[in-house]
């Protein structure tokens, strides 16, 4: 079971690197926003897998907080892209 958690974490890390590449290369701003949102989701999954691996339930709180920050960041960026300002 522990090896499966580590392999899954490694696989998600590679996918996260691919998402960083997509955010860098994305031809449009919407592609970049989606890539960054995907990267946030992958990092949350990595944190949760590490929580299970280390049997550390406090990592779940960190993952929830990271999810909330990621959601707010996505909403702010989309609002900025649509209107040109955050007001």
N, C-alpha and C positions, 0 to 999 in steps of 0.2 A: 504494500500500500504506500509506503514512504517513497519508493522509487517512482511510482506512478505520479505522485504529487510533484516530485522534483522534475520529472520529464514534462509534465503538463506546464509547470512554471517556466521551464526553459522554452517550450514551444510558444507560449504566450509572450515571452520576452522577444523572441524572434519576430513574431507578428507585430509587436509594438515597434520594433525597429523598422519594419516595413511601413507601418503607419507614419512614422516620422519622415520617411522618404516621401510618402505620398503628400504629406503636409508641406514639405519643401518644394516638391515638383508640381503640385496641383495647379492646373492651368487657370482655375477660377477660385475666387474666394470661398465659394460654397464647398468646393472640394476640400479646401484646407480646413474649413470648420468641421466637416464630417470626419476628416482624418484625425483631427485633434480630439473630437468627441469619441471616436473609436479607441484612440490611445488611452484616454481617460478610463473607458470601460475595461480595457485590457489590464490596466494597472490595478484597477479595483479587483479584478479577478485574481491577479497575481497576489495581491495583499491577502485575499481570502484563502487562497491555496497555502500561502505561508503561515497563515493563522492555523490552518488545520495541521500542517506539518509540525510546527513548533508547539502545538496545543496551547496557544496563547489567545484567549478570547478577547483580549483588549485590542487586537489587530482589527477585529470586526468594527469596532467604534471608529478606528482610523479610516477604514474603507467607507463607512457611511458618511463621515465628514468629507472625505475626498469626493464622494459622489455628489454631495450637496454643492461643494465648491465648483466641481466640473459642470453641473447643471447651470449654476448661476453664471459661470464664464460663458457657456454656450449661448444663453439668453442674451447676455450683454453684447457679445460679438455679433449675433444676428441682428439685434436692435441697432447696433452701430452701422452695420452694413446696409440696412434698409433705410435709415434716416440720416446717416452721416454724423450723428452725435448721440451721446448717451442720455441726453435730457428728454 
